[in-house]
């Protein structure tokens, strides 16, 4: 149960509820209502520096530039740690918690960087009140020693006792619960806390810097180094990836009391009554709050070589260069919403293009995301090839090799079902997956193209009173199945194809009494009176112009057609909403909304949940369309639109 009313959040299962205050003094951030406009608060720093440099012709306000640069670097530290901790293809075996981070935690931590604005403002007050700070030398080696002494002697114990205080029954429901609502740690979790807690953290950070400056040993280099090292270690502890080999602690036993590790701090988030230290477990030892299981668990995780095999794999590919940046290990918040082209991506396009081309030379399938449902682990792997590469004749062999290697790897791991996405099952590339099944007849993993459910989704979106449709891509795998199904329903299908031979072959598959409902057309003009268009082949603005006003465009072409007609409506690619009991899902699949996946992905999931043991490759079995549809509904998958 979870509800929020008049500043109180009630969390529990009905038998044990915890009242969490959200209106406590200094709980909320002053700029909470600004949303992303909060970044305008950096504006005065930039304006003051520019005014000083160009109008006063002096550098007296260069400290404003220092603060801006420091904030940018601190954001970069968190971003780089995020990227590393989410590179599942590199560190999946060393993850402390094997659970995924869902949309709820991502939304809760959306404004994790509020503390950077706060500390920029606090830093400006320090400069304005202590003018000597603006005249610090570039470097003073004595400051390093002084800073370490102040950090170890004051900041570490101060944070330890403040942290323990925040865990008391009086203060935890008022403030610190907000940080601990993130059960699975992440580098951004380090910044996810209340306004009051970050004010206290300003004191912890400020003591070594200001103390060293006041005794005359401060420097610009020290200020940058200490703050960036502070953030680096905070991110390390929240990274959820064990980076220290246990052998290091065995060779240097004292080290386990000098620096914490991700496992150490993750235990604090799981059990909450131990491991309170900032960076040094020494203070937990002195305070008798050191979790005895810390080092055994660290040894177990750092020595782990095997991972749990997924039950289901969705084998995707890059659609285009821009969407290649819509991946969890690059921008978490961006990947948690449906993909769309954003301005901030444009400067990164050349870099992404170079990376995609470099992966062409040497790369392998990447593990990028996962979620769980009813005890099964489902992963998304990505073939590192963009859509345009699938249409280069000389690239086909290399792409098929990558797909084949992924299937064989899944077979070795014990994966039950692997579903091929979009172009990975292209008929001209590998016959919809038949190439691999025929080449490896003893595969234990079931290879699925998922197009049976894709066809079912499209067909169930078409209103029952429709008696005529126009179909492009009519002789493709999906086009054939849709045409034959509709013909059985006594719907007239205008099949756009230049090949009479291919049309006749499909027509002969229909029952004799239904063959008359399949009509070959060779031009878009033939559909100028038809208001139901099913697009399976890219359509230009001129071709779309032949549709009458009020036409609805259904489509199964990748990428989707551009909606040029304002007097018509356009459907999205066939998709289904995942069941409600999915956990750990924190990324959107291309342009799909949260919790929605392409129908071919859903088709593979249904194959797993039903326990079917056959491969679903090659031509679609029209007789299976209704069976797969009913199975999907039975397991809780829901259509986005259903007109039947």
C-alpha positions as CSV (number, residue, x, y, z in Angstrom):
1,X,0.0,0.0,0.0
2,X,1.3,3.5,-0.8
3,X,-0.5,6.8,-0.7
4,X,0.3,10.4,0.0
5,X,-1.9,12.8,1.8
6,X,-1.3,16.1,3.5
7,X,2.5,15.7,3.7
8,X,2.4,12.1,5.0
9,X,3.4,9.1,2.9
10,X,2.1,5.8,4.1
11,X,4.2,2.8,3.0
12,X,3.4,-0.8,4.0
13,X,1.5,-4.0,3.2
14,X,-1.4,-3.3,5.5
15,X,0.0,-5.1,8.6
16,X,2.9,-2.8,9.2
17,X,2.8,0.7,8.0
18,X,5.5,3.4,8.3
19,X,4.5,7.1,8.3
20,X,7.0,9.1,6.4
21,X,6.8,12.9,6.6
22,X,7.2,14.8,3.3
23,X,6.5,18.3,4.8
24,X,9.1,18.3,7.5
25,X,11.2,21.5,7.8
26,X,13.9,21.6,5.1
27,X,12.7,18.4,3.6
28,X,11.9,19.8,0.1
29,X,14.4,21.6,-2.2
30,X,13.6,25.4,-2.6
31,X,13.6,25.0,-6.4
32,X,11.5,21.9,-6.5
33,X,8.8,23.5,-8.5
34,X,11.2,24.8,-11.1
35,X,11.8,21.3,-12.6
36,X,14.5,21.4,-15.2
37,X,14.5,25.2,-15.2
38,X,16.5,24.9,-12.0
39,X,19.6,24.9,-14.1
40,X,18.9,28.6,-14.7
41,X,20.2,29.1,-11.2
42,X,23.7,28.7,-12.6
43,X,23.1,31.7,-14.8
44,X,24.2,34.4,-12.3
45,X,27.6,32.7,-11.9
46,X,28.1,32.9,-15.7
47,X,26.8,36.4,-15.9
48,X,29.0,37.7,-13.1
49,X,32.1,36.2,-14.6
50,X,31.4,37.6,-18.1
51,X,30.6,41.0,-16.6
52,X,33.8,41.0,-14.7
53,X,35.9,39.9,-17.6
54,X,34.4,42.1,-20.4
55,X,33.1,45.1,-18.6
56,X,35.4,45.5,-15.6
57,X,38.3,44.0,-17.6
58,X,39.5,42.1,-14.6
59,X,39.5,38.6,-13.3
60,X,38.3,39.3,-9.8
61,X,35.3,37.1,-10.3
62,X,37.0,34.2,-11.8
63,X,35.9,32.2,-8.8
64,X,32.4,32.0,-10.5
65,X,34.0,30.2,-13.4
66,X,35.8,27.9,-11.0
67,X,32.5,26.9,-9.4
68,X,30.8,26.3,-12.8
69,X,33.7,24.2,-14.0
70,X,33.7,22.2,-10.7
71,X,30.0,21.6,-11.0
72,X,30.4,20.3,-14.5
73,X,33.2,18.0,-13.5
74,X,31.3,16.7,-10.6
75,X,28.3,15.9,-12.9
76,X,30.8,14.2,-15.2
77,X,32.1,12.0,-12.4
78,X,28.6,10.9,-11.5
79,X,27.8,10.3,-15.2
80,X,30.9,8.2,-15.8
81,X,30.2,6.1,-12.7
82,X,26.6,5.6,-14.0
83,X,27.9,4.5,-17.4
84,X,30.3,2.0,-15.8
85,X,27.8,0.6,-13.3
86,X,25.3,0.0,-16.1
87,X,27.7,-1.7,-18.6
88,X,26.1,-5.0,-17.9
89,X,28.1,-6.7,-20.6
90,X,31.3,-5.9,-18.5
91,X,30.3,-6.2,-14.9
92,X,27.2,-8.4,-14.7
93,X,28.9,-11.0,-12.5
94,X,30.1,-8.4,-10.0
95,X,26.8,-6.7,-9.3
96,X,26.1,-6.6,-5.6
97,X,22.3,-6.7,-6.0
98,X,21.2,-8.7,-9.0
99,X,17.8,-6.9,-9.1
100,X,17.1,-4.2,-11.7
101,X,16.2,-0.6,-11.0
102,X,12.7,0.2,-12.0
103,X,11.0,3.3,-13.2
104,X,9.8,4.3,-9.7
105,X,13.4,4.6,-8.4
106,X,14.5,6.4,-11.5
107,X,11.8,9.0,-11.1
108,X,12.5,9.4,-7.4
109,X,16.2,10.1,-8.2
110,X,15.4,12.2,-11.3
111,X,16.8,15.4,-9.6
112,X,19.8,13.7,-8.0
113,X,22.0,16.7,-9.0
114,X,20.1,19.2,-6.8
115,X,23.1,19.1,-4.4
116,X,25.4,20.6,-7.0
117,X,23.3,23.7,-7.2
118,X,23.2,23.9,-3.4
119,X,26.9,23.5,-3.0
120,X,27.6,26.1,-5.8
121,X,25.5,28.6,-3.9
122,X,27.1,27.7,-0.6
123,X,30.5,28.0,-2.2
124,X,29.6,31.5,-3.5
125,X,28.7,32.6,0.0
126,X,32.1,31.3,1.2
127,X,34.0,33.3,-1.4
128,X,32.0,36.5,-0.7
129,X,32.5,36.2,3.0
130,X,36.1,35.2,2.9
131,X,37.8,37.2,0.1
132,X,41.1,35.5,0.7
133,X,39.6,32.4,-1.0
134,X,39.7,34.2,-4.3
135,X,43.5,34.5,-4.1
136,X,44.4,30.9,-3.5
137,X,47.6,29.6,-5.2
138,X,47.4,27.0,-7.8
139,X,49.1,24.4,-5.6
140,X,50.5,23.9,-2.1
141,X,51.6,20.4,-1.2
142,X,51.2,21.1,2.5
143,X,47.5,21.5,2.0
144,X,47.1,17.8,1.0
145,X,48.4,16.6,4.4
146,X,46.3,19.2,6.3
147,X,43.2,18.3,4.3
148,X,43.6,14.6,5.0
149,X,44.1,15.2,8.7
150,X,40.9,17.3,8.8
151,X,38.9,14.8,6.8
152,X,40.0,11.8,8.9
153,X,39.9,13.6,12.2
154,X,36.7,15.7,11.8
155,X,34.7,15.0,8.7
156,X,34.6,11.2,9.0
157,X,33.5,11.0,12.6
158,X,31.1,14.0,12.1
159,X,29.4,12.2,9.2
160,X,29.3,8.9,11.1
161,X,27.4,10.4,14.1
162,X,25.1,12.6,12.0
163,X,24.3,9.5,9.9
164,X,23.5,7.4,13.0
165,X,21.4,10.3,14.3
166,X,19.4,10.4,11.0
167,X,18.6,6.7,11.6
168,X,17.0,7.3,14.9
169,X,13.2,6.6,15.1
170,X,12.5,10.3,15.4
171,X,14.5,11.6,12.4
172,X,14.4,8.7,10.0
173,X,10.7,9.0,9.2
174,X,11.2,12.7,8.7
175,X,14.2,12.8,6.5
176,X,16.5,9.9,5.8
177,X,13.8,7.5,4.6
178,X,13.9,9.5,1.3
179,X,17.4,8.3,0.6
180,X,16.7,4.7,1.6
181,X,13.7,4.4,-0.6
182,X,16.3,3.5,-3.2
183,X,16.8,-0.2,-2.3
184,X,19.2,-0.8,-5.1
185,X,22.1,1.6,-5.0
186,X,23.3,3.5,-8.0
187,X,25.8,6.4,-8.4
188,X,22.8,8.8,-8.6
189,X,21.5,7.5,-5.3
190,X,24.5,9.3,-3.7
191,X,22.8,12.6,-4.5
192,X,19.3,11.5,-3.7
193,X,18.5,13.0,-0.3
194,X,16.6,15.9,1.4
195,X,17.6,19.5,1.4
196,X,18.5,19.3,5.1
197,X,20.8,16.3,4.7
198,X,22.7,18.0,1.9
199,X,23.1,21.1,4.0
200,X,24.7,18.9,6.7
201,X,26.9,17.3,3.9
202,X,28.1,20.8,3.0
203,X,29.5,21.1,6.5
204,X,31.2,17.7,6.1
205,X,32.7,18.7,2.8
206,X,33.6,22.2,3.7
207,X,35.6,21.6,6.9
208,X,38.7,20.1,5.2
209,X,38.6,22.7,2.4
210,X,38.0,25.8,4.5
211,X,40.1,24.6,7.4
212,X,43.1,24.1,5.1
213,X,42.6,27.5,3.6
214,X,42.3,29.2,6.9
215,X,45.6,27.8,8.1
216,X,47.2,29.1,5.0
217,X,47.7,25.9,3.0
218,X,44.7,26.1,0.7
219,X,45.0,25.9,-3.1
220,X,42.8,25.7,-6.2
221,X,44.1,22.3,-7.0
222,X,43.3,21.0,-3.5
223,X,39.7,22.4,-3.7
224,X,39.1,20.6,-7.0
225,X,40.9,17.4,-6.0
226,X,39.2,17.0,-2.7
227,X,35.7,17.6,-3.9
228,X,36.1,15.4,-7.0
229,X,37.6,12.7,-4.9
230,X,34.7,13.0,-2.4
231,X,32.2,12.6,-5.2
232,X,34.2,9.7,-6.7
233,X,34.2,7.8,-3.5
234,X,30.5,8.5,-2.9
235,X,29.7,7.1,-6.3
236,X,32.0,4.1,-5.8
237,X,30.1,3.1,-2.7
238,X,26.7,3.5,-4.4
239,X,27.8,1.9,-7.7
240,X,26.4,-1.6,-6.9
241,X,29.4,-3.1,-8.7
242,X,32.2,-4.6,-6.6
243,X,35.4,-3.3,-8.0
244,X,37.9,-4.3,-5.4
245,X,39.4,-7.9,-5.6
246,X,39.3,-9.6,-2.3
247,X,42.9,-10.5,-2.7
248,X,43.7,-6.8,-2.1
249,X,42.2,-6.9,1.3
250,X,44.0,-10.2,2.1
251,X,47.4,-8.7,1.2
252,X,46.7,-5.5,3.0
253,X,44.2,-6.3,5.9
254,X,44.3,-2.8,7.2
255,X,42.8,-1.5,4.0
256,X,39.4,-2.8,4.9
257,X,39.2,-0.2,7.7
258,X,40.6,2.7,5.5
259,X,38.3,2.5,2.5
260,X,34.8,1.0,2.1
261,X,33.6,-0.9,-0.9
262,X,30.3,-1.1,-2.8
263,X,29.3,-4.3,-1.0
264,X,29.9,-2.6,2.3
265,X,27.6,0.3,1.6
266,X,25.0,-1.9,-0.2
267,X,24.6,-3.8,3.1
268,X,23.7,-0.5,4.8
269,X,20.9,0.1,2.3
270,X,19.6,-3.5,2.8
271,X,19.8,-3.7,6.6
272,X,20.1,0.0,7.6
273,X,21.4,-0.6,11.2
274,X,25.0,-1.2,10.3
275,X,27.8,0.3,8.1
276,X,27.2,4.0,8.7
277,X,30.6,5.3,7.8
278,X,31.3,8.0,5.2
279,X,34.3,6.2,3.5
280,X,36.3,4.6,6.4
281,X,34.9,1.5,8.1
282,X,37.3,2.2,11.0
283,X,34.5,4.4,12.5
284,X,32.0,1.6,12.3
285,X,34.4,-0.7,14.0
286,X,34.9,1.9,16.8
287,X,31.2,2.5,17.0
288,X,30.4,-1.3,17.0
289,X,28.2,-0.9,13.9
290,X,30.3,-2.9,11.4
291,X,28.3,-5.6,9.7
292,X,30.1,-8.9,10.3
293,X,29.0,-10.2,7.0
294,X,30.6,-7.4,5.0
295,X,33.9,-9.0,4.0
296,X,32.6,-12.5,3.4
297,X,30.0,-11.1,1.1
298,X,32.6,-8.9,-0.6
299,X,34.8,-12.0,-1.2
300,X,31.8,-13.9,-2.6
301,X,30.8,-11.2,-5.0
302,X,34.3,-10.2,-6.2
303,X,35.2,-13.9,-6.8
304,X,31.9,-14.6,-8.7
305,X,32.6,-15.9,-12.2
306,X,29.2,-17.3,-13.2
307,X,25.9,-15.5,-13.7
308,X,22.4,-16.7,-13.6
309,X,21.4,-17.7,-17.1
310,X,18.4,-15.8,-18.5
311,X,15.3,-17.7,-19.4
312,X,14.4,-15.4,-22.3
313,X,16.5,-13.1,-24.5
314,X,15.2,-10.5,-26.9
315,X,17.9,-9.9,-29.6
316,X,17.6,-6.3,-30.7
317,X,19.7,-4.1,-32.9
318,X,20.5,-0.4,-33.3
319,X,17.8,1.4,-35.4
320,X,19.8,4.5,-36.3
321,X,22.7,6.6,-35.1
322,X,20.6,8.9,-33.0
323,X,18.7,6.2,-31.2
324,X,22.0,4.4,-30.4
325,X,22.3,6.9,-27.6
326,X,18.9,5.8,-26.1
327,X,20.6,3.1,-24.0
328,X,20.6,2.7,-20.2
329,X,24.4,2.9,-19.8
330,X,24.6,6.4,-21.4
331,X,21.7,8.5,-20.2
332,X,19.5,6.8,-17.6
333,X,16.7,9.4,-17.5
334,X,16.6,9.7,-21.3
335,X,16.4,5.9,-21.8
336,X,13.6,5.7,-19.2
337,X,11.3,7.6,-21.6
338,X,10.3,6.8,-25.2
339,X,13.0,7.8,-27.7
340,X,12.7,11.0,-29.5
341,X,15.4,13.2,-31.0
342,X,16.6,15.8,-28.5
343,X,18.8,18.8,-29.0
344,X,21.4,17.7,-26.6
345,X,22.0,14.6,-28.8
346,X,23.0,16.6,-31.9
347,X,26.5,17.5,-30.7
348,X,27.0,13.8,-29.8
349,X,26.0,12.4,-33.1
350,X,29.5,12.4,-34.7
351,X,30.9,10.6,-31.7
352,X,28.1,8.0,-31.8
353,X,28.6,7.6,-35.6
354,X,32.3,6.9,-35.1
355,X,31.5,4.4,-32.3
356,X,29.0,2.5,-34.5
357,X,31.4,2.3,-37.3
358,X,34.2,1.2,-35.0
359,X,32.0,-1.7,-33.7
360,X,31.7,-2.8,-37.3
361,X,35.4,-3.7,-37.3
362,X,35.3,-5.7,-34.1
363,X,32.4,-6.2,-31.7
364,X,30.1,-8.7,-30.2
365,X,26.5,-8.8,-29.0
366,X,26.0,-6.6,-26.0
367,X,23.8,-7.3,-22.9
368,X,22.1,-3.9,-22.2
369,X,19.0,-4.4,-20.0
370,X,16.9,-6.9,-18.1
371,X,13.7,-7.4,-16.1
372,X,12.0,-10.2,-14.2
373,X,8.6,-11.8,-14.4
374,X,7.2,-14.7,-12.3
375,X,10.7,-16.0,-11.4
376,X,12.1,-15.8,-15.0
377,X,15.0,-13.5,-15.9
378,X,14.5,-11.8,-19.3
379,X,17.4,-9.9,-20.9
380,X,17.8,-7.7,-24.0
381,X,20.9,-8.2,-26.1
382,X,21.8,-5.9,-28.9
383,X,23.6,-6.7,-32.2
384,X,25.9,-3.8,-32.6
385,X,24.7,-2.9,-36.1
386,X,22.6,0.0,-37.2
387,X,19.6,-0.3,-39.5
388,X,21.3,1.0,-42.6
389,X,24.0,-1.7,-42.3
390,X,21.3,-4.4,-42.8
391,X,20.7,-3.1,-46.3
392,X,24.3,-3.3,-47.4
393,X,24.8,-6.6,-49.3
394,X,28.4,-7.1,-48.2
395,X,27.4,-6.7,-44.5
396,X,24.9,-9.6,-44.5
397,X,27.3,-12.3,-43.7
398,X,28.8,-10.5,-40.8
399,X,25.4,-9.7,-39.3
400,X,24.2,-13.3,-39.6
401,X,27.4,-14.4,-37.9
402,X,26.7,-12.1,-35.0
403,X,23.1,-13.4,-34.7
404,X,24.3,-17.0,-34.9
405,X,26.9,-16.4,-32.2
406,X,24.3,-14.9,-30.0
407,X,21.9,-17.9,-30.5
408,X,24.7,-20.4,-29.8
409,X,25.8,-18.5,-26.7
410,X,22.2,-18.5,-25.5
411,X,22.1,-22.2,-26.2
412,X,25.2,-22.8,-24.1
413,X,23.9,-20.7,-21.2
414,X,20.6,-22.7,-21.1
415,X,18.3,-19.9,-22.4
416,X,14.9,-21.3,-23.2
417,X,13.7,-18.8,-25.8
418,X,15.5,-16.2,-27.9
419,X,13.4,-13.8,-29.9
420,X,14.7,-11.9,-33.0
421,X,13.8,-8.3,-33.4
422,X,12.9,-6.4,-36.5
423,X,15.8,-6.7,-39.1
424,X,17.5,-9.6,-37.2
425,X,14.8,-11.8,-38.7
426,X,14.7,-10.2,-42.2
427,X,13.5,-12.7,-44.8
428,X,16.3,-11.7,-47.2
429,X,18.9,-11.9,-44.5
430,X,18.2,-15.3,-42.9
431,X,14.8,-16.4,-43.9
432,X,13.1,-15.3,-40.7
433,X,15.5,-17.3,-38.6
434,X,15.3,-20.6,-40.6
435,X,19.0,-20.3,-41.6
436,X,20.1,-20.8,-38.0
437,X,17.5,-23.6,-37.1
438,X,18.4,-25.6,-40.2
439,X,22.2,-25.1,-39.6
440,X,21.9,-26.2,-36.0
441,X,19.1,-28.7,-35.7
442,X,20.0,-29.7,-32.1
443,X,19.5,-26.3,-30.6
444,X,17.9,-26.5,-27.1
445,X,17.0,-22.8,-27.2
446,X,13.9,-22.0,-29.1
447,X,14.4,-19.4,-31.8
448,X,11.3,-17.2,-32.3
449,X,10.6,-14.3,-34.7
450,X,7.5,-13.3,-32.8
451,X,5.7,-12.2,-36.0
452,X,2.7,-14.4,-35.2
453,X,1.8,-12.2,-32.3
454,X,2.7,-9.1,-34.4
455,X,0.2,-10.1,-37.0
456,X,-2.4,-10.8,-34.2
457,X,-1.9,-7.4,-32.7
458,X,-2.4,-5.6,-36.1
459,X,-5.4,-7.7,-37.0
460,X,-7.1,-7.1,-33.6
461,X,-6.7,-3.4,-34.0
462,X,-8.7,-3.4,-37.3
463,X,-12.4,-2.7,-36.6
464,X,-14.7,-5.6,-37.3
465,X,-16.9,-3.6,-39.7
466,X,-14.0,-3.0,-42.1
467,X,-14.7,-4.8,-45.4
468,X,-11.7,-3.6,-47.4
469,X,-8.0,-2.9,-46.7
470,X,-5.0,-1.8,-48.7
471,X,-1.8,-3.7,-47.9
472,X,1.7,-2.7,-48.9
473,X,4.6,-5.1,-48.3
474,X,1.9,-7.6,-49.2
475,X,4.2,-10.5,-50.0
476,X,6.4,-10.2,-47.0
477,X,6.2,-12.7,-44.1
478,X,3.8,-10.5,-42.2
479,X,1.9,-9.2,-45.2
480,X,1.2,-12.7,-46.4
481,X,-0.2,-13.8,-43.0
482,X,-2.3,-10.6,-42.6
483,X,-3.7,-11.0,-46.1
484,X,-4.6,-14.7,-45.7
485,X,-6.2,-14.1,-42.3
486,X,-8.4,-11.2,-43.5
487,X,-9.4,-13.2,-46.6
488,X,-10.7,-15.9,-44.3
489,X,-12.7,-13.2,-42.5
490,X,-14.2,-12.2,-45.9
491,X,-12.3,-8.9,-46.0
492,X,-11.2,-7.7,-49.4
493,X,-7.5,-7.1,-49.4
494,X,-5.9,-4.9,-52.1
495,X,-2.4,-6.4,-52.1
496,X,0.2,-4.0,-53.5
497,X,2.9,-6.0,-55.4
498,X,4.5,-6.0,-58.8
499,X,5.0,-9.7,-58.8
500,X,2.0,-11.6,-60.1
501,X,3.8,-14.9,-59.4
502,X,4.3,-14.1,-55.7
503,X,0.7,-12.9,-55.4
504,X,-0.7,-16.0,-57.1
505,X,1.4,-18.2,-54.7
506,X,-0.2,-16.5,-51.7
507,X,-3.7,-16.5,-53.2
508,X,-3.5,-20.3,-53.7
509,X,-2.8,-20.7,-50.0
510,X,-6.2,-19.3,-49.2
511,X,-9.3,-21.5,-49.1
512,X,-10.9,-21.7,-52.5
513,X,-14.0,-19.8,-51.4
514,X,-11.8,-17.0,-50.0
515,X,-9.4,-16.5,-52.8
516,X,-11.6,-13.9,-54.5
517,X,-11.0,-11.6,-51.5
518,X,-7.3,-11.2,-52.4
519,X,-6.8,-8.7,-55.2
520,X,-3.5,-7.7,-56.7
521,X,-2.9,-4.0,-57.3
522,X,0.3,-2.4,-58.7
523,X,-0.2,1.2,-57.8
524,X,-1.2,3.2,-54.8
525,X,-3.9,4.9,-56.8
526,X,-5.9,1.7,-56.6
527,X,-6.5,2.5,-52.9
528,X,-7.8,6.0,-53.3
529,X,-11.3,5.0,-52.0
530,X,-10.0,2.7,-49.2
531,X,-9.7,4.2,-45.7
532,X,-7.8,1.4,-44.0
533,X,-4.2,1.1,-45.1
534,X,-1.8,-1.4,-43.6
535,X,1.8,-0.3,-44.4
536,X,4.5,-2.9,-44.6
537,X,6.8,-1.0,-46.9
538,X,8.2,2.5,-46.6
539,X,5.7,5.0,-48.0
540,X,6.7,8.4,-49.4
541,X,4.6,11.6,-49.0
542,X,3.4,11.3,-52.6
543,X,2.3,7.6,-52.1
544,X,0.5,8.6,-48.9
545,X,-1.3,11.4,-50.7
546,X,-3.5,8.8,-52.5
547,X,-5.2,7.8,-49.3
548,X,-8.6,9.5,-48.9
549,X,-9.2,11.9,-46.0
550,X,-9.9,10.1,-42.8
551,X,-7.7,7.1,-43.6
552,X,-6.0,5.3,-40.7
553,X,-2.5,3.9,-41.4
554,X,-1.6,0.7,-39.6
555,X,2.0,-0.3,-40.0
556,X,4.6,-2.9,-39.5
557,X,7.5,-1.2,-41.4
558,X,10.8,-0.4,-39.5
559,X,11.4,2.4,-39.1
560,X,7.8,3.7,-39.0
561,X,6.6,5.9,-41.8
562,X,6.6,9.7,-41.3
563,X,3.0,11.0,-40.7
564,X,2.7,13.5,-43.4
565,X,-1.1,13.6,-43.7
566,X,-2.8,15.8,-41.1
567,X,-6.2,14.7,-42.2
568,X,-5.4,11.0,-41.5
569,X,-4.4,9.1,-38.4
570,X,-1.3,6.9,-37.9
571,X,-0.9,3.9,-35.8
572,X,2.3,2.9,-34.1
573,X,4.3,-0.3,-34.5
574,X,2.5,-3.3,-33.1
575,X,3.1,-3.5,-29.4
576,X,1.7,-4.9,-26.2
577,X,1.8,-3.8,-22.5
578,X,3.7,-6.1,-20.2
579,X,1.9,-7.7,-17.2
580,X,1.8,-5.7,-14.0
581,X,4.1,-8.2,-12.1
582,X,7.1,-7.3,-14.2
583,X,9.9,-6.0,-11.9
584,X,13.3,-4.3,-12.5
585,X,12.2,-2.7,-15.8
586,X,13.7,0.8,-16.1
587,X,14.2,1.5,-19.8
588,X,11.9,2.1,-22.7
589,X,12.0,0.0,-25.9
590,X,12.8,2.5,-28.7
591,X,9.7,4.8,-29.1
592,X,7.4,2.6,-26.9
593,X,5.9,4.0,-23.7
594,X,7.0,2.6,-20.3
595,X,6.1,-1.0,-19.8
596,X,5.3,-1.5,-23.5
597,X,7.3,-3.7,-25.8
598,X,7.2,-4.5,-29.5
599,X,4.9,-7.4,-30.4
600,X,7.8,-9.6,-31.5
601,X,9.3,-9.1,-28.0
602,X,6.0,-10.0,-26.5
603,X,5.7,-13.0,-28.8
604,X,8.9,-14.4,-27.5
605,X,7.8,-13.9,-23.9
606,X,4.5,-15.7,-24.6
607,X,6.5,-18.6,-26.1
608,X,8.4,-18.8,-22.8
609,X,5.4,-18.4,-20.5
610,X,3.5,-21.1,-22.4
611,X,6.4,-23.4,-22.4
612,X,6.2,-24.1,-26.1
613,X,9.0,-26.3,-27.4
614,X,8.8,-25.5,-31.1
615,X,10.8,-22.9,-33.1
616,X,8.8,-20.1,-34.6
617,X,10.8,-19.2,-37.7
618,X,10.1,-18.8,-41.4
619,X,6.5,-18.4,-42.7
620,X,3.8,-17.5,-40.2
621,X,1.3,-20.2,-39.5
622,X,-2.0,-18.4,-40.0
623,X,-3.8,-21.1,-37.9
624,X,-1.6,-20.1,-34.9
625,X,-2.5,-16.3,-34.9
626,X,-5.6,-16.7,-32.7
627,X,-3.9,-19.2,-30.5
628,X,-0.9,-16.9,-29.8
629,X,-3.3,-14.0,-29.2
630,X,-5.3,-15.8,-26.6
631,X,-2.2,-17.0,-24.9
632,X,-0.9,-13.5,-24.7
633,X,-4.1,-12.2,-23.1
634,X,-4.1,-15.2,-20.7
635,X,-0.7,-14.3,-19.4
636,X,-1.6,-10.7,-18.7
637,X,-0.2,-8.9,-21.7
638,X,-2.6,-6.2,-22.9
639,X,-3.1,-4.7,-26.3
640,X,-2.8,-0.9,-26.7
641,X,-5.8,-0.8,-29.0
642,X,-8.3,-3.6,-29.5
643,X,-11.3,-3.0,-31.9
644,X,-12.5,-6.6,-31.8
